[in-house]
Amino acid sequence: MAIRTKDHSLQELLQAMNPQEIDILRHYLTAFGSRKEAEPLSLRLMDMLLKSKDPLSDAICSKKLYGKAKDNRYEKLKSRLKQKVLDSLINDINIERNKDWDDIELVTIKLRKKLAQYYFLSLSKPNQAMIQHLLDEIIQVAKKYESYQVLAEALKFQKYTVGFRKGATTYNLINQEIKKYELLQQSVNQANDLYYRMLLIQNFSSNVEKSKYRKYLKKNILILKQLYNNTKSSSVGYFFFLFERNFYGLENDYNAASETCFNLIEILTNNPAIFRKQRIGSAYLFLSQCKIELDENEDSLQYAKKGKLYFPVKSDNYLSALEIEFRANQSLQKIHDAFEITNDLIQNTQFTKASSLRQGIYHYYHACTLFQIKNYPACIKSFLTNSALSQDKTGWDFGLRYMIILSHIELEHYDLATNAVEALRKHIERSDREKPIRKRDRMIYQILRTLSEHSFNFKETLRIERTKLDKLESQVAHLKWERLGHELVRFEQWLLRKADSH
């Protein structure tokens, strides 16, 4: 149900709650109601909003409960229910139930709750011994988890109570500590801001602005390094290593990027303030990709499997981990293992909001593994029905088209292969008007055209196109094979095998 208006926000929230949260709320309404006569109406309103598949307006709800479309009693009832919903959601039972949350998320919510509890007790029961114990606990936990905002606020309470009672020396020491943590918070805020600005460049800039992105990373790595040296804050350190990792990845310096991934994993593992399962998982995934680029495929496979453990099953990140695991198996020529992973990828997309392009890529992976195990009838059928890749005309769509040609050749459907080569020529001409085709892909087409013109005589094609094939086998920029690109069946190796067998 799509509910997006202010009037329907309570209904949307209720319908987003799971059965356990609804059960807690139901008990909450009956056990803690300050006006018992109102609670049955709160329950009725809750059930009414939960059961309706359509958005219910305030007028409809008011008429059902009070007999008229507009009644002040309904506004008060709705307001009370909304507050009870919010109160029940941050009940400790609900908080602890979120097993996918990291400790830091749970701690942050609990610290805020404890601070509110302290403030309430200090006003209503100021002479209770528990008050100071509660404040000491907040300060201790906030230091451990680098929750500087909460820490500074708690220390201010301590300054005005303990510090004031003990005299100027203690008061001034606490004041210095407050300033220290406020400065630390400013540093973390600055690091966070640099990180989100980096994301803005990544998500809203074109490939043409790659130099802008490189310049941004290089400049702010220096700033973050200085901040990290000055503060020793693990939060700042995390962003520093993240920027370094992205910079080395952009420069294709995969050894340096790998080392930075290890630094990230170490700082995340040893500091509860910044530990997030997703962050650890992402570091392992980046490391796995670096190892593929370095042709260290066994390591890549192990790191991909480790990364997968840190993500919820069927999440987007879990799919990314499966994808890297697939690539590592491909590189190791473990085609049957790779094939099983493609089945998992396709099955899992049924439970996620994966884009049609992403789903098309997974079906393409599946068809490529069918090609590699020589099930050509099944793979050509899959290739020919994969329309989603047309969204990326100079990338995945090119890979699909050249795999269709290879499949026709393997099936000895040479007329169909010739037609597909001609279709690829027209595709390149059309695509070049919008975005140039990669030099390697263009060279693959040229060799396929030669192969078609010489009646699919592989040895003759090899003789004519030897220079081009040598370039495809080289490490020349724009011509070398991309390990994580759309070319899963490496073209020059396929052609050489065909020439040897004919």
C-alpha positions in Angstrom: 0.0 0.0 0.0 1.4 3.4 -1.0 0.5 5.9 1.7 2.4 9.2 1.6 0.2 11.9 3.0 0.5 13.4 6.5 -3.1 12.3 7.4 -2.2 8.7 6.6 1.3 8.6 8.2 0.1 6.8 11.4 -1.6 4.1 9.3 1.6 3.7 7.2 3.7 3.3 10.3 1.4 0.7 11.9 1.3 -1.3 8.7 5.1 -1.3 8.6 5.3 -2.8 12.1 5.9 -6.6 12.4 3.6 -8.9 14.4 5.8 -8.8 17.5 5.9 -5.0 17.5 2.1 -4.9 17.2 1.8 -7.3 20.1 4.0 -5.1 22.3 1.9 -2.1 21.3 -1.4 -3.9 22.1 -0.1 -4.7 25.6 1.3 -1.2 25.9 -2.1 0.3 25.2 -3.9 -1.8 27.8 -1.2 -1.9 30.5 0.0 1.7 30.6 -3.0 3.7 29.5 -3.5 6.8 31.7 -7.1 7.1 30.8 -8.6 3.6 30.8 -11.8 4.6 29.2 -9.9 5.8 26.1 -7.8 2.6 25.6 -10.6 0.5 24.0 -11.0 3.3 21.4 -7.2 3.4 20.9 -7.3 -0.3 20.2 -10.3 0.0 17.9 -8.5 2.8 16.0 -5.3 0.7 15.8 -7.1 -2.3 14.4 -9.1 -0.2 12.0 -5.9 1.3 10.5 -4.2 -2.1 10.4 -6.9 -4.0 8.7 -7.7 -1.5 5.9 -6.0 -2.1 2.6 -6.9 1.4 1.5 -5.8 4.7 3.2 -8.3 5.8 5.8 -8.9 9.5 6.1 -9.4 11.2 9.5 -13.0 12.0 8.6 -13.8 8.3 8.0 -12.1 7.2 11.2 -13.8 9.9 13.3 -17.2 9.0 11.9 -16.8 5.3 12.7 -15.6 6.0 16.3 -17.6 9.1 17.2 -20.4 9.3 14.7 -19.3 12.5 13.0 -16.6 13.4 10.5 -14.9 16.0 12.5 -14.5 15.7 16.3 -11.9 17.1 18.6 -11.9 13.9 20.6 -10.7 12.0 17.5 -7.7 14.4 17.1 -6.7 13.8 20.7 -7.2 10.0 20.4 -5.1 9.8 17.3 -2.3 11.9 18.9 -2.3 9.6 22.0 -2.1 6.5 19.8 0.7 8.0 17.7 2.7 8.7 20.9 2.1 5.2 22.3 3.3 3.7 19.0 6.5 5.7 19.2 7.0 4.9 22.9 6.4 1.2 22.3 8.8 1.0 19.4 11.8 2.1 21.5 10.8 -0.4 24.2 13.9 -2.4 25.1 12.2 -5.6 24.0 11.7 -4.2 20.5 15.2 -2.8 20.4 16.9 -6.1 21.4 14.8 -8.0 18.9 16.6 -6.4 16.0 19.3 -9.0 15.6 20.5 -7.5 12.3 21.5 -4.3 14.1 25.1 -3.8 15.2 26.0 -3.0 18.9 26.7 0.6 18.1 23.1 1.2 16.8 21.6 -0.5 20.0 24.0 1.4 22.2 23.2 4.8 20.6 19.5 4.4 21.2 20.0 3.1 24.7 22.3 6.0 25.6 19.8 8.5 24.4 17.1 6.8 26.5 19.3 6.7 29.6 20.1 10.4 29.2 16.4 11.2 29.1 15.9 8.9 32.1 18.6 10.8 34.0 17.1 14.2 33.1 13.7 13.0 34.3 15.0 11.7 37.6 17.1 14.8 38.2 13.9 16.8 38.0 11.5 14.5 39.7 13.6 12.6 42.3 16.8 14.7 42.6 18.1 13.1 45.8 18.2 9.4 44.6 21.6 7.7 44.7 20.8 6.0 41.4 21.0 9.3 39.5 24.7 9.6 39.8 25.2 5.9 39.0 23.2 6.3 35.9 25.2 9.4 34.8 28.5 7.5 35.4 27.3 4.6 33.3 26.3 6.9 30.4 29.7 8.6 30.5 31.6 5.3 30.6 29.6 3.7 27.7 29.7 6.9 25.6 33.5 7.0 25.9 33.8 3.4 24.7 31.6 4.0 21.7 32.9 7.5 20.9 29.4 8.9 21.3 30.8 12.4 21.7 27.5 14.3 21.6 26.0 12.3 24.3 29.2 12.3 26.2 29.5 16.1 26.1 25.9 16.5 27.3 26.4 14.0 30.1 29.6 15.7 31.2 27.7 19.0 31.4 25.2 17.5 33.8 28.2 16.2 35.8 29.8 19.6 35.7 26.7 21.3 37.2 26.3 18.7 39.9 29.5 17.0 40.9 31.8 19.7 39.6 29.9 22.5 41.3 29.7 20.5 44.6 33.5 19.7 44.7 34.7 23.2 43.7 36.5 25.2 41.0 39.3 22.7 40.3 36.9 19.8 39.5 34.5 22.1 37.7 37.3 23.4 35.4 38.7 19.9 34.7 35.3 18.7 33.6 34.9 21.8 31.5 38.2 21.0 29.7 37.0 17.5 29.1 33.8 18.8 27.6 35.7 21.0 25.2 37.9 18.1 24.2 34.9 15.9 23.2 33.2 18.8 21.5 36.3 19.3 19.3 36.3 15.5 18.7 32.7 15.7 17.6 33.6 18.5 15.2 36.3 16.4 13.7 33.9 13.4 13.2 31.3 15.8 11.7 34.0 17.1 9.3 35.0 13.6 8.3 31.4 12.6 7.8 30.7 15.6 5.7 33.7 14.8 3.4 32.4 11.2 3.1 28.9 12.3 2.0 30.4 14.8 -0.4 32.4 11.9 -1.9 29.2 10.0 -2.3 27.6 13.0 -4.1 30.4 12.9 -6.6 30.1 9.2 -7.1 26.4 9.2 -7.5 25.7 12.4 -9.4 28.8 12.8 -11.6 29.5 11.3 -15.0 32.7 9.4 -16.1 33.9 12.6 -17.7 34.4 14.0 -14.2 36.7 11.2 -13.1 39.6 13.7 -12.7 37.4 15.8 -10.4 36.8 12.7 -8.2 40.5 11.9 -8.1 41.4 15.4 -7.2 38.8 15.4 -4.4 40.0 12.2 -2.9 43.7 13.2 -3.1 43.0 16.6 -1.4 40.9 15.2 1.4 43.1 12.2 2.2 45.6 14.7 3.5 42.9 16.5 5.6 41.6 13.2 7.0 45.1 12.0 7.8 45.9 15.1 9.8 42.5 14.9 11.6 43.2 11.2 12.4 46.7 12.0 13.7 45.4 14.8 15.8 42.4 13.1 17.3 43.2 9.3 17.3 39.5 8.9 16.8 38.6 5.5 15.2 35.6 7.2 13.5 37.9 9.6 11.7 40.4 6.8 11.0 37.7 4.8 9.3 36.9 7.6 6.8 40.6 8.2 6.2 41.2 4.5 5.2 38.0 4.5 3.2 39.2 7.5 1.1 42.6 5.9 0.7 41.0 2.6 -0.5 38.8 4.4 -3.1 41.8 6.5 -4.3 44.0 3.4 -4.9 41.1 1.6 -6.5 40.6 4.5 -8.9 44.3 4.5 -9.7 44.2 0.7 -10.4 46.8 0.2 -7.7 45.3 -3.0 -6.3 48.2 -3.9 -4.0 47.9 -0.6 -2.2 44.1 -0.9 -2.2 44.4 -4.4 -0.7 46.6 -3.1 2.1 44.1 -0.3 2.9 41.3 -2.9 3.0 43.3 -4.8 5.7 43.7 -1.5 7.6 40.0 -1.0 7.4 39.2 -4.5 8.6 41.6 -4.1 11.5 40.3 -0.7 12.7 36.7 -1.8 12.4 37.3 -5.1 14.2 39.2 -3.5 17.1 36.9 -0.5 17.7 33.3 -1.0 18.9 32.6 2.7 18.1 32.8 2.1 14.4 32.1 -1.6 14.0 29.4 -2.3 11.5 28.8 -5.7 10.0 28.1 -4.0 6.7 31.4 -2.0 6.8 33.4 -5.2 7.5 31.5 -7.0 4.7 32.1 -4.2 2.2 35.9 -4.1 3.1 36.1 -7.9 2.4 34.2 -7.4 -0.9 36.5 -4.6 -2.1 39.5 -6.8 -1.1 38.1 -9.7 -3.0 37.7 -7.6 -6.1 41.3 -6.4 -5.7 42.5 -10.0 -5.5 40.7 -10.8 -8.7 42.4 -7.9 -10.5 45.7 -9.2 -9.1 44.9 -12.7 -10.4 45.0 -14.0 -6.8 41.7 -15.9 -7.3 41.8 -18.4 -4.4 42.3 -15.4 -2.0 39.5 -13.6 -3.8 37.1 -16.5 -3.3 37.8 -16.8 0.4 37.4 -13.1 1.0 34.1 -13.0 -1.0 32.8 -15.9 1.2 33.9 -14.0 4.4 32.2 -10.8 3.2 29.0 -12.6 2.5 28.7 -13.6 6.2 28.3 -10.0 7.2 25.2 -9.3 5.1 21.6 -10.3 5.6 20.6 -13.0 3.2 18.8 -11.7 0.1 20.0 -8.1 0.7 21.6 -6.1 -2.1 25.0 -6.5 -0.5 24.5 -10.2 -0.1 23.9 -10.4 -3.9 27.0 -8.3 -4.5 29.0 -10.8 -2.4 27.5 -13.7 -4.4 28.4 -11.9 -7.6 32.1 -11.6 -6.5 32.1 -15.2 -5.4 30.8 -16.1 -8.9 33.6 -14.1 -10.5 36.3 -15.8 -8.4 35.0 -19.3 -9.3 34.9 -18.2 -12.9 38.6 -17.1 -12.7 39.5 -20.4 -11.1 37.7 -22.3 -13.8 35.3 -23.8 -11.2 32.5 -23.5 -13.7 30.1 -25.9 -12.0 30.4 -23.9 -8.7 29.9 -20.7 -10.6 26.8 -22.2 -12.3 25.3 -23.0 -8.9 25.9 -19.4 -7.7 24.1 -18.0 -10.8 21.1 -20.1 -9.8 21.3 -18.5 -6.3 21.6 -15.0 -7.8 18.6 -15.5 -10.0 16.5 -17.0 -7.2 17.4 -14.3 -4.7 16.4 -11.5 -7.1 12.8 -12.7 -6.8 12.9 -11.5 -3.1 14.7 -8.2 -3.6 14.1 -4.9 -5.5 17.0 -5.6 -7.9 16.7 -3.5 -11.1 15.8 -5.2 -14.3 19.3 -4.5 -15.6 20.8 -6.3 -12.6 18.5 -9.2 -13.1 19.5 -9.3 -16.7 23.2 -9.4 -15.8 22.5 -12.4 -13.5 20.7 -14.2 -16.3 23.7 -13.4 -18.6 26.1 -14.9 -16.0 23.9 -18.0 -16.0 23.9 -18.3 -19.8 27.7 -17.8 -20.0 28.2 -20.7 -17.6 25.9 -22.8 -19.8 28.1 -21.8 -22.7 31.2 -22.9 -20.8 29.8 -26.3 -20.0 28.9 -26.6 -23.7 25.1 -26.6 -23.2 24.8 -24.4 -26.3 21.0 -24.8 -27.0 20.1 -23.7 -23.5 22.5 -20.8 -23.5 21.5 -19.4 -26.9 17.8 -19.5 -25.8 18.7 -17.5 -22.6 20.8 -15.0 -24.5 18.1 -14.4 -27.1 15.4 -13.7 -24.5 17.6 -11.3 -22.4 16.2 -7.9 -23.3 17.2 -6.1 -20.1 20.8 -5.7 -21.1 19.8 -3.3 -23.9 19.8 -0.6 -21.1 23.6 -0.6 -21.3 24.3 -0.5 -25.1 28.0 -0.1 -25.0 28.7 -2.5 -22.1 26.5 -5.5 -21.2 24.5 -5.4 -24.4 27.7 -5.7 -26.4 28.8 -8.7 -24.3 25.4 -10.3 -25.0 25.6 -9.7 -28.7 29.0 -11.2 -29.1 28.0 -14.2 -26.9 25.1 -14.8 -29.3 27.5 -14.9 -32.2 29.8 -17.3 -30.4 26.9 -19.6 -29.5 25.7 -19.7 -33.1 29.2 -20.6 -34.2 29.4 -23.4 -31.6 26.1 -24.8 -32.9 27.4 -24.4 -36.5 24.5 -22.1 -37.3 26.8 -20.1 -39.5 24.1 -18.2 -41.4 22.6 -17.0 -38.1 26.1 -16.1 -36.9 26.7 -14.0 -40.0 23.4 -12.2 -39.5 24.4 -11.5 -35.9 27.7 -10.1 -36.9 25.9 -7.7 -39.3 23.5 -6.8 -36.5 26.5 -6.0 -34.3 27.9 -3.7 -37.0 24.7 -1.7 -37.1 24.6 -1.7 -33.3 28.1 -0.2 -33.1 27.2 2.5 -35.6 24.1 3.5 -33.7 25.8 3.4 -30.3 28.8 5.4 -31.4 26.5 8.5 -31.9 25.8 8.5 -28.2 28.7 6.9 -26.5 31.8 5.4 -28.1 32.3 1.6 -28.1 35.3 0.5 -26.1 38.4 -0.2 -28.3 38.7 -3.8 -27.2 35.0 -4.5 -28.1 35.5 -2.8 -31.5 38.5 -5.0 -32.2 36.5 -8.1 -31.2 33.9 -7.1 -33.8 36.5 -6.6 -36.4 37.9 -10.1 -35.9 34.4 -11.6 -35.9 33.7 -9.8 -39.2 36.9 -11.3 -40.7 35.9 -14.7 -39.4 32.5 -14.4 -41.1 33.9 -13.1 -44.3 36.2 -16.2 -44.5 33.4 -18.7 -43.9 34.4 -19.2 -40.3 37.8 -20.6 -41.2 39.5 -20.1 -37.8 43.1 -20.8 -38.9 42.8 -18.3 -41.8 41.3 -15.7 -39.5 44.1 -16.3 -37.0 46.7 -15.7 -39.7 45.0 -12.5 -40.9 44.3 -11.0 -37.4 47.3 -12.2 -35.5 48.4 -8.6 -34.7 44.9 -7.7 -33.3 44.9 -10.9 -31.2 48.3 -10.1 -29.7 46.9 -6.7 -28.7 43.9 -8.3 -27.1 46.3 -10.5 -25.1 48.4 -7.6 -24.0 48.0 -5.2 -21.0 47.5 -2.2 -23.3 45.0 0.2 -21.9 41.5 0.0 -23.5 42.5 -3.2 -25.2 43.3 -5.5 -22.3 40.8 -7.9 -20.9 38.8 -6.6 -17.9 38.5 -9.2 -15.3 35.3 -7.8 -13.9 33.8 -6.6 -17.2 31.1 -8.0 -19.4 33.4 -10.4 -21.3 33.1 -13.6 -19.2 34.3 -15.8 -22.1 37.6 -14.3 -23.0 37.4 -13.9 -26.7 41.1 -14.4 -27.9 41.3 -17.6 -25.8 38.1 -18.9 -27.3 39.3 -18.1 -30.8 42.7 -19.8 -30.2 41.0 -22.9 -28.9 38.8 -23.1 -32.0 41.7 -22.6 -34.3 43.6 -25.5 -32.5 40.6 -27.8 -32.8 39.9 -27.2 -36.5 
